[in-house]
Amino acid sequence: MTQASTQSSSSQSPVVVGLSGGVDSSVAAALLVEQGHQVIGITMRLYDAQGTTASSGRCCGPRDIADARAVCDVLGIPFYVVDFADEFKEAVVDDFVDTYLRGHTPNPCIRCNQSIKFTPLLRRARQLGADSLVTGHYARIESRDGRLILRRGVDASKDQSYFLFSMPPEELASIRFPLGEYTKDQTRKLAEKFALPNASKKDSQEICFVPDGDYASFVEKAANERGLTLPIAGDIVTESGEVVGRHKGVHRYTIGQRRGIGDVKLAGGGPAYVLRLDIEKHQLVVGPAADAPAPTAEVEGLRWFIEAPTATFRTHVQLRHRGTPVPATVEIDGSRAKITLDSDVICAPGQAAVFYDGDMVQGGGWIS
């Protein structure tokens, strides 16, 4: 049974919809209005986007706030803007910079869902007398055996459950994802049906607080503003120590990367992949795919939607948003785990490893 079907449209308590300014959250709000709910729209101001000229490919910027306001005008619902810029900088932006400086690869969208988009926003919703917070994520919350579970959205190409693994499980009862049962094409048609002013707006593609998509330059600027030490240029080397090129700082690369390394020629021919980042020696270690580390990883900060396992178990692990879940063995050690994948997939420290049983999210953690 879906969560949405268990909640009556005649509820007297208002529901708050988190509006990003994009078409998905706007349609979620329109669906709730159509169902007869008392709906309140809230948009978060998360960062200072002055100087950003991009009109698409972002979220939560000034133009997006204006779009969200226009949607609320069309739907005839109240609209509020809440300022979470300080919380966002500390929990998401600073973590993004620190993670890159450690030679790891961050995932700021998951951190945002974990620390900003649910707990603080749900708290604001309750202050407005709402009993539910609604977002435009493509995922489903359902009741199974007396427990709320998180499932993939029906549109596999838009499923966002990977980004939601770290949201607090105790908040599932107060969260609703109306678009989990829809495809993106259906959502677009609904936007046209509701005559929403952003019906043809493009989806956000880049990280919202990196205006031009240049992550390395952003990290360098942010690190300088905080007085942090930046990684310096160094050698690109093979596992045997042979110098095959130069790099401009290891924060510009991620494990498993192939493009953007430069004109690196390996002795055996074939493309070079980033195998390791040696922060202390300022070295980028490269080699053929066959030399990639074994498909194992240590995972920390485990979070669960199911009863927390205490022993080794088999599952499927997804390592990237668009990645295919890989069969794996997970060995539990308190709040940490070791995962051993059945396939040769490179695990990048800093990224999320999310555990799935079919389309159900069991939990996950951060590759350390």
Contacts in CASP RR format, 6 or more apart in sequence:
PFRMAT RR
TARGET T0000
AUTHOR 0000-0000-0000
METHOD contacts of the structure
MODEL  1
MTQASTQSSSSQSPVVVGLSGGVDSSVAAALLVEQGHQVIGITMRLYDAQ
GTTASSGRCCGPRDIADARAVCDVLGIPFYVVDFADEFKEAVVDDFVDTY
LRGHTPNPCIRCNQSIKFTPLLRRARQLGADSLVTGHYARIESRDGRLIL
RRGVDASKDQSYFLFSMPPEELASIRFPLGEYTKDQTRKLAEKFALPNAS
KKDSQEICFVPDGDYASFVEKAANERGLTLPIAGDIVTESGEVVGRHKGV
HRYTIGQRRGIGDVKLAGGGPAYVLRLDIEKHQLVVGPAADAPAPTAEVE
GLRWFIEAPTATFRTHVQLRHRGTPVPATVEIDGSRAKITLDSDVICAPG
QAAVFYDGDMVQGGGWIS
1 142 0 8 1.000
1 143 0 8 1.000
2 140 0 8 1.000
2 141 0 8 1.000
2 142 0 8 1.000
2 181 0 8 1.000
3 140 0 8 1.000
3 141 0 8 1.000
3 142 0 8 1.000
3 143 0 8 1.000
3 148 0 8 1.000
3 172 0 8 1.000
3 176 0 8 1.000
4 176 0 8 1.000
4 178 0 8 1.000
4 181 0 8 1.000
6 143 0 8 1.000
7 132 0 8 1.000
7 176 0 8 1.000
9 35 0 8 1.000
9 36 0 8 1.000
9 37 0 8 1.000
10 36 0 8 1.000
11 37 0 8 1.000
11 131 0 8 1.000
12 38 0 8 1.000
13 38 0 8 1.000
13 129 0 8 1.000
13 130 0 8 1.000
13 131 0 8 1.000
13 132 0 8 1.000
14 37 0 8 1.000
14 38 0 8 1.000
14 39 0 8 1.000
14 40 0 8 1.000
14 128 0 8 1.000
14 129 0 8 1.000
14 130 0 8 1.000
14 131 0 8 1.000
15 32 0 8 1.000
15 37 0 8 1.000
15 38 0 8 1.000
15 39 0 8 1.000
15 40 0 8 1.000
15 125 0 8 1.000
15 130 0 8 1.000
15 131 0 8 1.000
15 132 0 8 1.000
15 133 0 8 1.000
15 134 0 8 1.000
15 176 0 8 1.000
16 39 0 8 1.000
16 40 0 8 1.000
16 41 0 8 1.000
16 42 0 8 1.000
16 121 0 8 1.000
16 124 0 8 1.000
16 125 0 8 1.000
16 128 0 8 1.000
16 130 0 8 1.000
16 132 0 8 1.000
16 133 0 8 1.000
16 134 0 8 1.000
17 25 0 8 1.000
17 28 0 8 1.000
17 29 0 8 1.000
17 32 0 8 1.000
17 39 0 8 1.000
17 40 0 8 1.000
17 41 0 8 1.000
17 42 0 8 1.000
17 133 0 8 1.000
17 134 0 8 1.000
17 135 0 8 1.000
18 25 0 8 1.000
18 29 0 8 1.000
18 41 0 8 1.000
18 42 0 8 1.000
18 43 0 8 1.000
18 44 0 8 1.000
18 121 0 8 1.000
18 133 0 8 1.000
18 134 0 8 1.000
18 135 0 8 1.000
18 136 0 8 1.000
19 25 0 8 1.000
19 26 0 8 1.000
19 29 0 8 1.000
19 41 0 8 1.000
19 42 0 8 1.000
19 43 0 8 1.000
19 68 0 8 1.000
19 71 0 8 1.000
19 72 0 8 1.000
19 79 0 8 1.000
20 43 0 8 1.000
20 59 0 8 1.000
20 60 0 8 1.000
20 64 0 8 1.000
20 68 0 8 1.000
20 136 0 8 1.000
20 204 0 8 1.000
21 43 0 8 1.000
21 59 0 8 1.000
21 60 0 8 1.000
21 64 0 8 1.000
21 65 0 8 1.000
21 67 0 8 1.000
21 68 0 8 1.000
21 71 0 8 1.000
21 198 0 8 1.000
21 201 0 8 1.000
22 59 0 8 1.000
22 64 0 8 1.000
22 67 0 8 1.000
22 68 0 8 1.000
22 198 0 8 1.000
22 201 0 8 1.000
22 203 0 8 1.000
22 204 0 8 1.000
23 187 0 8 1.000
23 188 0 8 1.000
23 191 0 8 1.000
23 196 0 8 1.000
23 198 0 8 1.000
23 199 0 8 1.000
23 201 0 8 1.000
23 203 0 8 1.000
24 136 0 8 1.000
24 137 0 8 1.000
24 138 0 8 1.000
24 179 0 8 1.000
24 187 0 8 1.000
24 203 0 8 1.000
25 68 0 8 1.000
25 135 0 8 1.000
25 136 0 8 1.000
26 67 0 8 1.000
26 68 0 8 1.000
26 71 0 8 1.000
26 191 0 8 1.000
26 196 0 8 1.000
26 198 0 8 1.000
27 136 0 8 1.000
27 178 0 8 1.000
27 179 0 8 1.000
27 187 0 8 1.000
27 190 0 8 1.000
27 191 0 8 1.000
27 194 0 8 1.000
27 196 0 8 1.000
28 134 0 8 1.000
28 135 0 8 1.000
28 136 0 8 1.000
28 177 0 8 1.000
28 178 0 8 1.000
28 179 0 8 1.000
29 39 0 8 1.000
29 41 0 8 1.000
29 71 0 8 1.000
29 72 0 8 1.000
29 75 0 8 1.000
29 77 0 8 1.000
29 134 0 8 1.000
30 71 0 8 1.000
30 75 0 8 1.000
30 190 0 8 1.000
30 191 0 8 1.000
30 194 0 8 1.000
30 196 0 8 1.000
31 178 0 8 1.000
31 190 0 8 1.000
32 39 0 8 1.000
32 134 0 8 1.000
32 178 0 8 1.000
33 39 0 8 1.000
33 75 0 8 1.000
33 76 0 8 1.000
33 77 0 8 1.000
34 194 0 8 1.000
39 75 0 8 1.000
39 77 0 8 1.000
40 77 0 8 1.000
40 78 0 8 1.000
40 79 0 8 1.000
40 80 0 8 1.000
40 125 0 8 1.000
40 128 0 8 1.000
40 130 0 8 1.000
41 68 0 8 1.000
41 72 0 8 1.000
41 77 0 8 1.000
41 78 0 8 1.000
41 79 0 8 1.000
41 80 0 8 1.000
42 79 0 8 1.000
42 80 0 8 1.000
42 81 0 8 1.000
42 82 0 8 1.000
42 121 0 8 1.000
42 124 0 8 1.000
42 125 0 8 1.000
43 60 0 8 1.000
43 64 0 8 1.000
43 65 0 8 1.000
43 68 0 8 1.000
43 69 0 8 1.000
43 79 0 8 1.000
43 80 0 8 1.000
43 81 0 8 1.000
43 82 0 8 1.000
44 60 0 8 1.000
44 81 0 8 1.000
44 82 0 8 1.000
44 83 0 8 1.000
44 84 0 8 1.000
44 88 0 8 1.000
44 116 0 8 1.000
44 117 0 8 1.000
44 121 0 8 1.000
45 60 0 8 1.000
45 61 0 8 1.000
45 65 0 8 1.000
45 81 0 8 1.000
45 82 0 8 1.000
45 83 0 8 1.000
45 84 0 8 1.000
45 85 0 8 1.000
46 60 0 8 1.000
46 61 0 8 1.000
46 84 0 8 1.000
46 85 0 8 1.000
46 88 0 8 1.000
46 92 0 8 1.000
46 112 0 8 1.000
46 116 0 8 1.000
46 208 0 8 1.000
46 209 0 8 1.000
47 60 0 8 1.000
47 61 0 8 1.000
47 85 0 8 1.000
47 88 0 8 1.000
47 89 0 8 1.000
47 93 0 8 1.000
47 208 0 8 1.000
47 209 0 8 1.000
48 85 0 8 1.000
49 58 0 8 1.000
49 61 0 8 1.000
49 62 0 8 1.000
49 208 0 8 1.000
49 209 0 8 1.000
49 211 0 8 1.000
50 62 0 8 1.000
51 211 0 8 1.000
52 58 0 8 1.000
52 61 0 8 1.000
52 62 0 8 1.000
52 211 0 8 1.000
54 211 0 8 1.000
54 212 0 8 1.000
55 63 0 8 1.000
56 201 0 8 1.000
56 202 0 8 1.000
56 204 0 8 1.000
57 202 0 8 1.000
57 203 0 8 1.000
57 204 0 8 1.000
57 205 0 8 1.000
57 206 0 8 1.000
58 64 0 8 1.000
58 204 0 8 1.000
58 206 0 8 1.000
58 208 0 8 1.000
58 211 0 8 1.000
59 204 0 8 1.000
59 208 0 8 1.000
60 208 0 8 1.000
61 208 0 8 1.000
65 81 0 8 1.000
67 197 0 8 1.000
67 198 0 8 1.000
67 201 0 8 1.000
68 79 0 8 1.000
69 79 0 8 1.000
70 197 0 8 1.000
70 198 0 8 1.000
71 196 0 8 1.000
71 197 0 8 1.000
71 198 0 8 1.000
72 78 0 8 1.000
72 79 0 8 1.000
73 79 0 8 1.000
74 194 0 8 1.000
74 195 0 8 1.000
74 196 0 8 1.000
74 197 0 8 1.000
75 194 0 8 1.000
80 128 0 8 1.000
82 121 0 8 1.000
82 124 0 8 1.000
84 116 0 8 1.000
84 120 0 8 1.000
84 121 0 8 1.000
87 115 0 8 1.000
87 116 0 8 1.000
87 120 0 8 1.000
88 112 0 8 1.000
88 116 0 8 1.000
88 209 0 8 1.000
91 111 0 8 1.000
91 112 0 8 1.000
91 114 0 8 1.000
91 115 0 8 1.000
91 116 0 8 1.000
92 108 0 8 1.000
92 111 0 8 1.000
92 112 0 8 1.000
92 115 0 8 1.000
92 116 0 8 1.000
92 209 0 8 1.000
93 108 0 8 1.000
93 209 0 8 1.000
93 222 0 8 1.000
94 222 0 8 1.000
94 226 0 8 1.000
95 106 0 8 1.000
95 108 0 8 1.000
95 111 0 8 1.000
96 106 0 8 1.000
96 108 0 8 1.000
96 111 0 8 1.000
96 207 0 8 1.000
96 209 0 8 1.000
96 219 0 8 1.000
97 218 0 8 1.000
97 219 0 8 1.000
97 222 0 8 1.000
97 223 0 8 1.000
97 226 0 8 1.000
97 228 0 8 1.000
99 105 0 8 1.000
99 106 0 8 1.000
99 350 0 8 1.000
100 106 0 8 1.000
100 215 0 8 1.000
100 219 0 8 1.000
100 251 0 8 1.000
101 219 0 8 1.000
101 223 0 8 1.000
101 228 0 8 1.000
101 229 0 8 1.000
101 230 0 8 1.000
101 231 0 8 1.000
101 251 0 8 1.000
102 279 0 8 1.000
102 349 0 8 1.000
103 231 0 8 1.000
103 250 0 8 1.000
103 251 0 8 1.000
103 277 0 8 1.000
103 279 0 8 1.000
103 349 0 8 1.000
104 348 0 8 1.000
104 349 0 8 1.000
104 350 0 8 1.000
105 254 0 8 1.000
105 255 0 8 1.000
105 348 0 8 1.000
105 349 0 8 1.000
105 350 0 8 1.000
105 351 0 8 1.000
106 350 0 8 1.000
107 163 0 8 1.000
107 350 0 8 1.000
107 351 0 8 1.000
107 352 0 8 1.000
108 207 0 8 1.000
108 209 0 8 1.000
109 163 0 8 1.000
109 207 0 8 1.000
110 162 0 8 1.000
110 163 0 8 1.000
110 164 0 8 1.000
110 165 0 8 1.000
110 166 0 8 1.000
110 352 0 8 1.000
111 166 0 8 1.000
113 163 0 8 1.000
113 164 0 8 1.000
113 166 0 8 1.000
113 167 0 8 1.000
114 166 0 8 1.000
114 167 0 8 1.000
117 135 0 8 1.000
117 167 0 8 1.000
118 133 0 8 1.000
118 167 0 8 1.000
118 168 0 8 1.000
118 171 0 8 1.000
118 175 0 8 1.000
119 168 0 8 1.000
119 171 0 8 1.000
121 133 0 8 1.000
122 133 0 8 1.000
122 171 0 8 1.000
122 174 0 8 1.000
122 175 0 8 1.000
125 132 0 8 1.000
125 133 0 8 1.000
125 174 0 8 1.000
131 174 0 8 1.000
132 174 0 8 1.000
132 175 0 8 1.000
132 176 0 8 1.000
133 174 0 8 1.000
133 175 0 8 1.000
133 176 0 8 1.000
134 175 0 8 1.000
134 176 0 8 1.000
134 177 0 8 1.000
134 178 0 8 1.000
135 175 0 8 1.000
135 176 0 8 1.000
135 177 0 8 1.000
136 177 0 8 1.000
136 178 0 8 1.000
136 179 0 8 1.000
137 160 0 8 1.000
137 163 0 8 1.000
137 164 0 8 1.000
137 177 0 8 1.000
137 179 0 8 1.000
137 180 0 8 1.000
138 153 0 8 1.000
138 155 0 8 1.000
138 158 0 8 1.000
138 159 0 8 1.000
138 160 0 8 1.000
138 177 0 8 1.000
138 179 0 8 1.000
138 180 0 8 1.000
138 182 0 8 1.000
138 184 0 8 1.000
139 150 0 8 1.000
139 151 0 8 1.000
139 152 0 8 1.000
139 153 0 8 1.000
139 159 0 8 1.000
139 160 0 8 1.000
139 161 0 8 1.000
139 164 0 8 1.000
139 177 0 8 1.000
139 180 0 8 1.000
140 150 0 8 1.000
140 151 0 8 1.000
140 152 0 8 1.000
140 153 0 8 1.000
140 154 0 8 1.000
140 177 0 8 1.000
140 180 0 8 1.000
140 181 0 8 1.000
141 148 0 8 1.000
141 149 0 8 1.000
141 150 0 8 1.000
141 151 0 8 1.000
141 172 0 8 1.000
141 175 0 8 1.000
141 176 0 8 1.000
141 177 0 8 1.000
142 148 0 8 1.000
142 149 0 8 1.000
142 151 0 8 1.000
143 149 0 8 1.000
147 306 0 8 1.000
148 169 0 8 1.000
148 172 0 8 1.000
148 173 0 8 1.000
148 305 0 8 1.000
149 305 0 8 1.000
149 306 0 8 1.000
149 360 0 8 1.000
149 361 0 8 1.000
150 161 0 8 1.000
150 164 0 8 1.000
150 165 0 8 1.000
150 172 0 8 1.000
150 305 0 8 1.000
150 360 0 8 1.000
150 361 0 8 1.000
151 161 0 8 1.000
151 359 0 8 1.000
151 360 0 8 1.000
151 361 0 8 1.000
152 159 0 8 1.000
152 161 0 8 1.000
152 356 0 8 1.000
152 359 0 8 1.000
152 360 0 8 1.000
152 361 0 8 1.000
153 159 0 8 1.000
153 160 0 8 1.000
153 161 0 8 1.000
153 180 0 8 1.000
153 181 0 8 1.000
153 359 0 8 1.000
154 180 0 8 1.000
154 181 0 8 1.000
154 182 0 8 1.000
154 183 0 8 1.000
155 180 0 8 1.000
155 182 0 8 1.000
155 183 0 8 1.000
155 184 0 8 1.000
157 184 0 8 1.000
158 183 0 8 1.000
158 184 0 8 1.000
161 354 0 8 1.000
161 359 0 8 1.000
161 361 0 8 1.000
162 318 0 8 1.000
162 320 0 8 1.000
162 321 0 8 1.000
162 352 0 8 1.000
162 354 0 8 1.000
163 321 0 8 1.000
164 361 0 8 1.000
165 303 0 8 1.000
165 305 0 8 1.000
165 352 0 8 1.000
165 354 0 8 1.000
165 361 0 8 1.000
165 363 0 8 1.000
165 364 0 8 1.000
165 365 0 8 1.000
166 303 0 8 1.000
166 352 0 8 1.000
166 364 0 8 1.000
166 365 0 8 1.000
167 175 0 8 1.000
169 303 0 8 1.000
169 304 0 8 1.000
169 305 0 8 1.000
172 305 0 8 1.000
179 187 0 8 1.000
182 190 0 8 1.000
188 199 0 8 1.000
191 198 0 8 1.000
191 199 0 8 1.000
192 199 0 8 1.000
206 213 0 8 1.000
207 213 0 8 1.000
207 215 0 8 1.000
209 218 0 8 1.000
210 218 0 8 1.000
216 248 0 8 1.000
216 251 0 8 1.000
216 252 0 8 1.000
219 251 0 8 1.000
220 230 0 8 1.000
220 251 0 8 1.000
223 229 0 8 1.000
223 230 0 8 1.000
224 230 0 8 1.000
230 249 0 8 1.000
230 251 0 8 1.000
231 249 0 8 1.000
231 250 0 8 1.000
231 251 0 8 1.000
231 279 0 8 1.000
231 282 0 8 1.000
232 249 0 8 1.000
232 282 0 8 1.000
233 246 0 8 1.000
233 247 0 8 1.000
233 248 0 8 1.000
233 249 0 8 1.000
233 282 0 8 1.000
234 246 0 8 1.000
234 247 0 8 1.000
234 249 0 8 1.000
234 282 0 8 1.000
234 283 0 8 1.000
234 284 0 8 1.000
235 243 0 8 1.000
235 245 0 8 1.000
235 246 0 8 1.000
235 247 0 8 1.000
235 282 0 8 1.000
235 283 0 8 1.000
235 284 0 8 1.000
236 243 0 8 1.000
236 244 0 8 1.000
236 245 0 8 1.000
236 246 0 8 1.000
236 247 0 8 1.000
236 261 0 8 1.000
236 264 0 8 1.000
236 283 0 8 1.000
236 284 0 8 1.000
236 286 0 8 1.000
237 243 0 8 1.000
237 244 0 8 1.000
237 283 0 8 1.000
237 284 0 8 1.000
237 285 0 8 1.000
237 286 0 8 1.000
238 244 0 8 1.000
238 266 0 8 1.000
238 267 0 8 1.000
238 285 0 8 1.000
238 286 0 8 1.000
238 287 0 8 1.000
239 275 0 8 1.000
239 285 0 8 1.000
239 287 0 8 1.000
239 291 0 8 1.000
242 267 0 8 1.000
244 264 0 8 1.000
244 265 0 8 1.000
244 266 0 8 1.000
244 272 0 8 1.000
244 286 0 8 1.000
245 262 0 8 1.000
245 264 0 8 1.000
247 253 0 8 1.000
247 261 0 8 1.000
247 284 0 8 1.000
249 282 0 8 1.000
249 284 0 8 1.000
250 277 0 8 1.000
250 278 0 8 1.000
250 279 0 8 1.000
250 282 0 8 1.000
250 283 0 8 1.000
250 284 0 8 1.000
253 261 0 8 1.000
253 274 0 8 1.000
253 277 0 8 1.000
253 284 0 8 1.000
254 274 0 8 1.000
254 348 0 8 1.000
255 274 0 8 1.000
255 275 0 8 1.000
255 276 0 8 1.000
255 277 0 8 1.000
255 293 0 8 1.000
255 346 0 8 1.000
255 347 0 8 1.000
255 348 0 8 1.000
255 349 0 8 1.000
256 273 0 8 1.000
256 274 0 8 1.000
256 275 0 8 1.000
256 292 0 8 1.000
256 346 0 8 1.000
256 348 0 8 1.000
257 273 0 8 1.000
257 274 0 8 1.000
258 271 0 8 1.000
258 272 0 8 1.000
258 273 0 8 1.000
258 274 0 8 1.000
261 272 0 8 1.000
261 274 0 8 1.000
261 284 0 8 1.000
261 286 0 8 1.000
264 272 0 8 1.000
264 286 0 8 1.000
265 272 0 8 1.000
266 272 0 8 1.000
266 286 0 8 1.000
266 287 0 8 1.000
266 288 0 8 1.000
268 288 0 8 1.000
269 288 0 8 1.000
270 288 0 8 1.000
271 288 0 8 1.000
271 289 0 8 1.000
272 286 0 8 1.000
272 287 0 8 1.000
272 288 0 8 1.000
273 286 0 8 1.000
273 287 0 8 1.000
273 288 0 8 1.000
273 289 0 8 1.000
273 292 0 8 1.000
273 346 0 8 1.000
274 284 0 8 1.000
274 285 0 8 1.000
274 286 0 8 1.000
275 285 0 8 1.000
275 286 0 8 1.000
275 287 0 8 1.000
275 291 0 8 1.000
275 292 0 8 1.000
275 293 0 8 1.000
276 285 0 8 1.000
276 293 0 8 1.000
277 283 0 8 1.000
277 284 0 8 1.000
277 285 0 8 1.000
278 284 0 8 1.000
278 285 0 8 1.000
289 344 0 8 1.000
292 344 0 8 1.000
292 346 0 8 1.000
293 346 0 8 1.000
293 347 0 8 1.000
295 326 0 8 1.000
295 340 0 8 1.000
295 341 0 8 1.000
295 342 0 8 1.000
295 343 0 8 1.000
295 344 0 8 1.000
295 345 0 8 1.000
295 346 0 8 1.000
295 347 0 8 1.000
296 338 0 8 1.000
296 339 0 8 1.000
296 340 0 8 1.000
296 341 0 8 1.000
296 347 0 8 1.000
297 338 0 8 1.000
297 339 0 8 1.000
297 347 0 8 1.000
297 349 0 8 1.000
297 353 0 8 1.000
297 367 0 8 1.000
297 368 0 8 1.000
298 336 0 8 1.000
298 337 0 8 1.000
298 338 0 8 1.000
298 367 0 8 1.000
298 368 0 8 1.000
299 336 0 8 1.000
299 337 0 8 1.000
299 338 0 8 1.000
299 339 0 8 1.000
299 353 0 8 1.000
299 364 0 8 1.000
299 365 0 8 1.000
299 366 0 8 1.000
299 367 0 8 1.000
299 368 0 8 1.000
300 335 0 8 1.000
300 336 0 8 1.000
300 365 0 8 1.000
300 366 0 8 1.000
300 368 0 8 1.000
301 335 0 8 1.000
301 336 0 8 1.000
301 365 0 8 1.000
301 366 0 8 1.000
302 308 0 8 1.000
302 332 0 8 1.000
302 334 0 8 1.000
302 335 0 8 1.000
302 336 0 8 1.000
302 337 0 8 1.000
302 363 0 8 1.000
302 364 0 8 1.000
302 365 0 8 1.000
303 363 0 8 1.000
303 364 0 8 1.000
303 365 0 8 1.000
304 362 0 8 1.000
304 363 0 8 1.000
304 364 0 8 1.000
305 360 0 8 1.000
305 361 0 8 1.000
305 362 0 8 1.000
305 363 0 8 1.000
306 357 0 8 1.000
306 362 0 8 1.000
306 363 0 8 1.000
309 330 0 8 1.000
309 332 0 8 1.000
310 332 0 8 1.000
310 334 0 8 1.000
311 332 0 8 1.000
312 329 0 8 1.000
312 330 0 8 1.000
312 331 0 8 1.000
312 332 0 8 1.000
313 329 0 8 1.000
313 330 0 8 1.000
313 332 0 8 1.000
314 327 0 8 1.000
314 328 0 8 1.000
314 329 0 8 1.000
314 330 0 8 1.000
315 327 0 8 1.000
315 328 0 8 1.000
315 330 0 8 1.000
315 355 0 8 1.000
315 356 0 8 1.000
315 357 0 8 1.000
315 362 0 8 1.000
316 325 0 8 1.000
316 326 0 8 1.000
316 327 0 8 1.000
316 328 0 8 1.000
316 355 0 8 1.000
316 356 0 8 1.000
316 357 0 8 1.000
316 358 0 8 1.000
317 325 0 8 1.000
317 326 0 8 1.000
317 328 0 8 1.000
317 330 0 8 1.000
317 339 0 8 1.000
317 341 0 8 1.000
317 353 0 8 1.000
317 354 0 8 1.000
317 355 0 8 1.000
317 356 0 8 1.000
318 324 0 8 1.000
318 325 0 8 1.000
318 326 0 8 1.000
318 353 0 8 1.000
318 354 0 8 1.000
318 356 0 8 1.000
319 326 0 8 1.000
319 345 0 8 1.000
319 347 0 8 1.000
319 348 0 8 1.000
319 351 0 8 1.000
319 352 0 8 1.000
319 353 0 8 1.000
319 367 0 8 1.000
320 351 0 8 1.000
325 356 0 8 1.000
325 358 0 8 1.000
326 341 0 8 1.000
326 342 0 8 1.000
326 343 0 8 1.000
326 345 0 8 1.000
327 341 0 8 1.000
327 342 0 8 1.000
327 343 0 8 1.000
328 339 0 8 1.000
328 340 0 8 1.000
328 341 0 8 1.000
328 342 0 8 1.000
329 339 0 8 1.000
329 340 0 8 1.000
330 337 0 8 1.000
330 338 0 8 1.000
330 339 0 8 1.000
330 355 0 8 1.000
331 337 0 8 1.000
331 338 0 8 1.000
331 339 0 8 1.000
331 340 0 8 1.000
336 368 0 8 1.000
337 365 0 8 1.000
339 347 0 8 1.000
339 353 0 8 1.000
341 347 0 8 1.000
347 353 0 8 1.000
347 367 0 8 1.000
348 367 0 8 1.000
349 367 0 8 1.000
349 368 0 8 1.000
350 366 0 8 1.000
350 367 0 8 1.000
350 368 0 8 1.000
351 366 0 8 1.000
351 367 0 8 1.000
352 364 0 8 1.000
352 365 0 8 1.000
352 366 0 8 1.000
352 367 0 8 1.000
353 364 0 8 1.000
353 365 0 8 1.000
353 366 0 8 1.000
353 367 0 8 1.000
354 361 0 8 1.000
354 363 0 8 1.000
354 364 0 8 1.000
354 365 0 8 1.000
355 361 0 8 1.000
355 362 0 8 1.000
355 363 0 8 1.000
355 364 0 8 1.000
356 362 0 8 1.000
END
